[in-house]
């Protein structure tokens, strides 16, 4: 029975290990991406609910996120 050289075998094994590591990392990235997308969607849902709550309390206003000051929104009509 013939065999490839030890050097060739080692090279093939290293390539296989790299391939497996990349596939593993891609799987982790997909899972993280899915989780982050889900977290972002939940956050945007909460932002929308909070916006409606604040609009009910303060009306149609702009809120400065740096200091919490409120200014009326311009409706664009003259």
N, CA, C and O atoms as a GROMACS GRO file, in nm:
protein
  312
    1UNK      N    1   0.083  -0.116   0.000
    1UNK     CA    2   0.000   0.000   0.000
    1UNK      C    3   0.089   0.124   0.000
    1UNK      O    4   0.184   0.135   0.078
    2UNK      N    5   0.057   0.216  -0.088
    2UNK     CA    6   0.132   0.341  -0.096
    2UNK      C    7   0.072   0.445  -0.004
    2UNK      O    8  -0.047   0.442   0.027
    3UNK      N    9   0.156   0.537   0.039
    3UNK     CA   10   0.111   0.647   0.125
    3UNK      C   11   0.174   0.776   0.075
    3UNK      O   12   0.279   0.777   0.010
    4UNK      N   13   0.105   0.887   0.107
    4UNK     CA   14   0.164   1.017   0.078
    4UNK      C   15   0.273   1.043   0.181
    4UNK      O   16   0.283   0.974   0.283
    5UNK      N   17   0.354   1.142   0.155
    5UNK     CA   18   0.462   1.172   0.249
    5UNK      C   19   0.406   1.232   0.377
    5UNK      O   20   0.294   1.282   0.379
    6UNK      N   21   0.485   1.225   0.483
    6UNK     CA   22   0.442   1.284   0.610
    6UNK      C   23   0.419   1.434   0.596
    6UNK      O   24   0.326   1.489   0.655
    7UNK      N   25   0.503   1.498   0.517
    7UNK     CA   26   0.489   1.642   0.494
    7UNK      C   27   0.356   1.673   0.424
    7UNK      O   28   0.286   1.766   0.462
    8UNK      N   29   0.323   1.593   0.323
    8UNK     CA   30   0.197   1.613   0.251
    8UNK      C   31   0.077   1.586   0.342
    8UNK      O   32  -0.022   1.660   0.338
    9UNK      N   33   0.086   1.482   0.424
    9UNK     CA   34  -0.021   1.449   0.517
    9UNK      C   35  -0.040   1.562   0.618
    9UNK      O   36  -0.153   1.603   0.647
   10UNK      N   37   0.070   1.611   0.672
   10UNK     CA   38   0.063   1.720   0.769
   10UNK      C   39  -0.003   1.842   0.708
   10UNK      O   40  -0.085   1.908   0.772
   11UNK      N   41   0.034   1.873   0.583
   11UNK     CA   42  -0.024   1.989   0.514
   11UNK      C   43  -0.175   1.970   0.495
   11UNK      O   44  -0.252   2.063   0.518
   12UNK      N   45  -0.217   1.850   0.454
   12UNK     CA   46  -0.360   1.823   0.437
   12UNK      C   47  -0.435   1.833   0.569
   12UNK      O   48  -0.546   1.886   0.574
   13UNK      N   49  -0.374   1.783   0.676
   13UNK     CA   50  -0.437   1.789   0.808
   13UNK      C   51  -0.450   1.935   0.855
   13UNK      O   52  -0.552   1.972   0.913
   14UNK      N   53  -0.349   2.016   0.830
   14UNK     CA   54  -0.354   2.158   0.868
   14UNK      C   55  -0.465   2.229   0.791
   14UNK      O   56  -0.539   2.310   0.848
   15UNK      N   57  -0.476   2.199   0.662
   15UNK     CA   58  -0.582   2.260   0.581
   15UNK      C   59  -0.719   2.219   0.634
   15UNK      O   60  -0.810   2.302   0.642
   16UNK      N   61  -0.734   2.092   0.669
   16UNK     CA   62  -0.862   2.045   0.721
   16UNK      C   63  -0.895   2.113   0.854
   16UNK      O   64  -1.010   2.148   0.878
   17UNK      N   65  -0.795   2.131   0.940
   17UNK     CA   66  -0.817   2.199   1.067
   17UNK      C   67  -0.858   2.345   1.044
   17UNK      O   68  -0.947   2.396   1.112
   18UNK      N   69  -0.792   2.410   0.949
   18UNK     CA   70  -0.828   2.548   0.917
   18UNK      C   71  -0.971   2.556   0.864
   18UNK      O   72  -1.047   2.646   0.902
   19UNK      N   73  -1.007   2.462   0.777
   19UNK     CA   74  -1.143   2.459   0.722
   19UNK      C   75  -1.244   2.442   0.834
   19UNK      O   76  -1.346   2.512   0.837
   20UNK      N   77  -1.219   2.350   0.925
   20UNK     CA   78  -1.311   2.325   1.036
   20UNK      C   79  -1.321   2.448   1.127
   20UNK      O   80  -1.430   2.482   1.174
   21UNK      N   81  -1.208   2.514   1.152
   21UNK     CA   82  -1.209   2.633   1.237
   21UNK      C   83  -1.290   2.745   1.171
   21UNK      O   84  -1.366   2.815   1.238
   22UNK      N   85  -1.273   2.761   1.040
   22UNK     CA   86  -1.349   2.864   0.969
   22UNK      C   87  -1.498   2.834   0.972
   22UNK      O   88  -1.580   2.923   0.997
   23UNK      N   89  -1.534   2.709   0.947
   23UNK     CA   90  -1.676   2.672   0.951
   23UNK      C   91  -1.734   2.694   1.090
   23UNK      O   92  -1.848   2.739   1.104
   24UNK      N   93  -1.658   2.662   1.193
   24UNK     CA   94  -1.702   2.684   1.330
   24UNK      C   95  -1.724   2.832   1.355
   24UNK      O   96  -1.828   2.872   1.410
   25UNK      N   97  -1.627   2.916   1.315
   25UNK     CA   98  -1.638   3.060   1.335
   25UNK      C   99  -1.755   3.119   1.256
   25UNK      O  100  -1.824   3.209   1.305
   26UNK      N  101  -1.777   3.070   1.134
   26UNK     CA  102  -1.891   3.117   1.055
   26UNK      C  103  -2.022   3.084   1.125
   26UNK      O  104  -2.115   3.165   1.125
   27UNK      N  105  -2.030   2.967   1.183
   27UNK     CA  106  -2.150   2.930   1.258
   27UNK      C  107  -2.172   3.021   1.376
   27UNK      O  108  -2.285   3.064   1.402
   28UNK      N  109  -2.065   3.052   1.448
   28UNK     CA  110  -2.077   3.145   1.562
   28UNK      C  111  -2.121   3.283   1.515
   28UNK      O  112  -2.206   3.346   1.577
   29UNK      N  113  -2.063   3.330   1.405
   29UNK     CA  114  -2.100   3.461   1.354
   29UNK      C  115  -2.246   3.465   1.312
   29UNK      O  116  -2.315   3.564   1.337
   30UNK      N  117  -2.293   3.360   1.249
   30UNK     CA  118  -2.434   3.356   1.210
   30UNK      C  119  -2.524   3.358   1.333
   30UNK      O  120  -2.625   3.427   1.334
   31UNK      N  121  -2.487   3.284   1.434
   31UNK     CA  122  -2.565   3.283   1.556
   31UNK      C  123  -2.564   3.420   1.622
   31UNK      O  124  -2.667   3.469   1.668
   32UNK      N  125  -2.446   3.483   1.628
   32UNK     CA  126  -2.437   3.617   1.687
   32UNK      C  127  -2.517   3.717   1.606
   32UNK      O  128  -2.584   3.803   1.663
   33UNK      N  129  -2.510   3.708   1.475
   33UNK     CA  130  -2.584   3.799   1.388
   33UNK      C  131  -2.734   3.783   1.412
   33UNK      O  132  -2.806   3.882   1.423
   34UNK      N  133  -2.780   3.660   1.420
   34UNK     CA  134  -2.922   3.634   1.445
   34UNK      C  135  -2.964   3.693   1.580
   34UNK      O  136  -3.068   3.758   1.591
   35UNK      N  137  -2.882   3.668   1.681
   35UNK     CA  138  -2.913   3.719   1.815
   35UNK      C  139  -2.917   3.870   1.817
   35UNK      O  140  -3.008   3.930   1.874
   36UNK      N  141  -2.818   3.934   1.753
   36UNK     CA  142  -2.814   4.080   1.750
   36UNK      C  143  -2.932   4.138   1.673
   36UNK      O  144  -2.989   4.239   1.713
   37UNK      N  145  -2.969   4.074   1.563
   37UNK     CA  146  -3.086   4.121   1.487
   37UNK      C  147  -3.212   4.112   1.573
   37UNK      O  148  -3.296   4.202   1.571
   38UNK      N  149  -3.225   4.004   1.647
   38UNK     CA  150  -3.340   3.987   1.735
   38UNK      C  151  -3.340   4.094   1.845
   38UNK      O  152  -3.443   4.153   1.874
   39UNK      N  153  -3.224   4.117   1.906
   39UNK     CA  154  -3.212   4.218   2.011
   39UNK      C  155  -3.245   4.357   1.957
   39UNK      O  156  -3.312   4.436   2.024
   40UNK      N  157  -3.198   4.386   1.835
   40UNK     CA  158  -3.226   4.517   1.775
   40UNK      C  159  -3.375   4.533   1.748
   40UNK      O  160  -3.431   4.640   1.773
   41UNK      N  161  -3.440   4.429   1.698
   41UNK     CA  162  -3.583   4.437   1.671
   41UNK      C  163  -3.661   4.461   1.800
   41UNK      O  164  -3.756   4.540   1.802
   42UNK      N  165  -3.622   4.392   1.907
   42UNK     CA  166  -3.688   4.413   2.037
   42UNK      C  167  -3.667   4.556   2.086
   42UNK      O  168  -3.760   4.619   2.137
   43UNK      N  169  -3.544   4.606   2.071
   43UNK     CA  170  -3.515   4.742   2.115
   43UNK      C  171  -3.598   4.843   2.036
   43UNK      O  172  -3.654   4.937   2.094
   44UNK      N  173  -3.607   4.825   1.904
   44UNK     CA  174  -3.685   4.918   1.822
   44UNK      C  175  -3.833   4.913   1.860
   44UNK      O  176  -3.901   5.015   1.855
   45UNK      N  177  -3.882   4.796   1.898
   45UNK     CA  178  -4.019   4.784   1.945
   45UNK      C  179  -4.038   4.865   2.074
   45UNK      O  180  -4.137   4.935   2.090
   46UNK      N  181  -3.942   4.852   2.166
   46UNK     CA  182  -3.947   4.928   2.292
   46UNK      C  183  -3.938   5.078   2.265
   46UNK      O  184  -4.008   5.156   2.329
   47UNK      N  185  -3.852   5.119   2.171
   47UNK     CA  186  -3.838   5.260   2.137
   47UNK      C  187  -3.971   5.314   2.086
   47UNK      O  188  -4.014   5.423   2.125
   48UNK      N  189  -4.036   5.238   1.999
   48UNK     CA  190  -4.166   5.280   1.946
   48UNK      C  191  -4.270   5.296   2.055
   48UNK      O  192  -4.345   5.394   2.057
   49UNK      N  193  -4.275   5.199   2.148
   49UNK     CA  194  -4.370   5.208   2.259
   49UNK      C  195  -4.341   5.329   2.347
   49UNK      O  196  -4.433   5.400   2.387
   50UNK      N  197  -4.212   5.351   2.376
   50UNK     CA  198  -4.174   5.464   2.460
   50UNK      C  199  -4.205   5.596   2.391
   50UNK      O  200  -4.248   5.692   2.456
   51UNK      N  201  -4.185   5.602   2.260
   51UNK     CA  202  -4.215   5.724   2.185
   51UNK      C  203  -4.364   5.756   2.195
   51UNK      O  204  -4.401   5.872   2.217
   52UNK      N  205  -4.450   5.655   2.179
   52UNK     CA  206  -4.594   5.678   2.190
   52UNK      C  207  -4.631   5.724   2.331
   52UNK      O  208  -4.715   5.813   2.348
   53UNK      N  209  -4.569   5.664   2.431
   53UNK     CA  210  -4.595   5.702   2.570
   53UNK      C  211  -4.557   5.849   2.594
   53UNK      O  212  -4.631   5.924   2.657
   54UNK      N  213  -4.440   5.887   2.544
   54UNK     CA  214  -4.396   6.026   2.562
   54UNK      C  215  -4.480   6.124   2.480
   54UNK      O  216  -4.506   6.235   2.525
   55UNK      N  217  -4.524   6.082   2.361
   55UNK     CA  218  -4.612   6.168   2.281
   55UNK      C  219  -4.745   6.189   2.351
   55UNK      O  220  -4.801   6.298   2.345
   56UNK      N  221  -4.798   6.086   2.416
   56UNK     CA  222  -4.922   6.100   2.492
   56UNK      C  223  -4.905   6.200   2.605
   56UNK      O  224  -4.996   6.278   2.635
   57UNK      N  225  -4.787   6.198   2.668
   57UNK     CA  226  -4.763   6.285   2.783
   57UNK      C  227  -4.726   6.428   2.741
   57UNK      O  228  -4.776   6.524   2.800
   58UNK      N  229  -4.639   6.444   2.639
   58UNK     CA  230  -4.585   6.575   2.605
   58UNK      C  231  -4.634   6.630   2.470
   58UNK      O  232  -4.610   6.746   2.438
   59UNK      N  233  -4.701   6.548   2.393
   59UNK     CA  234  -4.746   6.591   2.261
   59UNK      C  235  -4.637   6.566   2.157
   59UNK      O  236  -4.540   6.495   2.182
   60UNK      N  237  -4.656   6.627   2.039
   60UNK     CA  238  -4.564   6.609   1.927
   60UNK      C  239  -4.446   6.704   1.943
   60UNK      O  240  -4.449   6.818   1.895
   61UNK      N  241  -4.341   6.657   2.011
   61UNK     CA  242  -4.226   6.742   2.043
   61UNK      C  243  -4.096   6.672   2.005
   61UNK      O  244  -4.092   6.552   1.981
   62UNK      N  245  -3.990   6.752   1.999
   62UNK     CA  246  -3.855   6.699   1.986
   62UNK      C  247  -3.794   6.695   2.126
   62UNK      O  248  -3.812   6.787   2.205
   63UNK      N  249  -3.723   6.589   2.155
   63UNK     CA  250  -3.655   6.577   2.284
   63UNK      C  251  -3.506   6.570   2.258
   63UNK      O  252  -3.459   6.484   2.185
   64UNK      N  253  -3.432   6.664   2.319
   64UNK     CA  254  -3.287   6.665   2.306
   64UNK      C  255  -3.230   6.557   2.398
   64UNK      O  256  -3.245   6.565   2.520
   65UNK      N  257  -3.167   6.458   2.340
   65UNK     CA  258  -3.117   6.345   2.420
   65UNK      C  259  -2.997   6.382   2.506
   65UNK      O  260  -2.961   6.306   2.596
   66UNK      N  261  -2.935   6.496   2.481
   66UNK     CA  262  -2.819   6.534   2.563
   66UNK      C  263  -2.861   6.593   2.697
   66UNK      O  264  -2.789   6.579   2.796
   67UNK      N  265  -2.978   6.661   2.700
   67UNK     CA  266  -3.018   6.723   2.827
   67UNK      C  267  -3.166   6.704   2.862
   67UNK      O  268  -3.210   6.747   2.968
   68UNK      N  269  -3.244   6.642   2.774
   68UNK     CA  270  -3.385   6.616   2.802
   68UNK      C  271  -3.477   6.733   2.775
   68UNK      O  272  -3.596   6.726   2.806
   69UNK      N  273  -3.424   6.840   2.716
   69UNK     CA  274  -3.510   6.955   2.688
   69UNK      C  275  -3.608   6.923   2.575
   69UNK      O  276  -3.580   6.844   2.486
   70UNK      N  277  -3.724   6.988   2.584
   70UNK     CA  278  -3.834   6.963   2.490
   70UNK      C  279  -3.859   7.089   2.408
   70UNK      O  280  -3.865   7.199   2.462
   71UNK      N  281  -3.872   7.072   2.278
   71UNK     CA  282  -3.911   7.183   2.189
   71UNK      C  283  -4.023   7.132   2.098
   71UNK      O  284  -4.024   7.016   2.059
   72UNK      N  285  -4.116   7.220   2.065
   72UNK     CA  286  -4.225   7.178   1.977
   72UNK      C  287  -4.170   7.141   1.839
   72UNK      O  288  -4.075   7.202   1.790
   73UNK      N  289  -4.231   7.041   1.776
   73UNK     CA  290  -4.194   7.005   1.640
   73UNK      C  291  -4.258   7.104   1.545
   73UNK      O  292  -4.374   7.143   1.561
   74UNK      N  293  -4.180   7.144   1.446
   74UNK     CA  294  -4.236   7.229   1.342
   74UNK      C  295  -4.313   7.140   1.247
   74UNK      O  296  -4.263   7.036   1.205
   75UNK      N  297  -4.436   7.179   1.213
   75UNK     CA  298  -4.517   7.094   1.128
   75UNK      C  299  -4.494   7.119   0.980
   75UNK      O  300  -4.552   7.049   0.897
   76UNK      N  301  -4.411   7.217   0.945
   76UNK     CA  302  -4.380   7.244   0.805
   76UNK      C  303  -4.483   7.333   0.737
   76UNK      O  304  -4.467   7.366   0.620
   77UNK      N  305  -4.589   7.373   0.809
   77UNK     CA  306  -4.691   7.461   0.752
   77UNK      C  307  -4.657   7.606   0.781
   77UNK      O  308  -4.598   7.637   0.885
   78UNK      N  309  -4.694   7.694   0.689
   78UNK     CA  310  -4.670   7.839   0.711
   78UNK      C  311  -4.799   7.915   0.700
   78UNK      O  312  -4.799   8.038   0.715
   0.00000   0.00000   0.00000
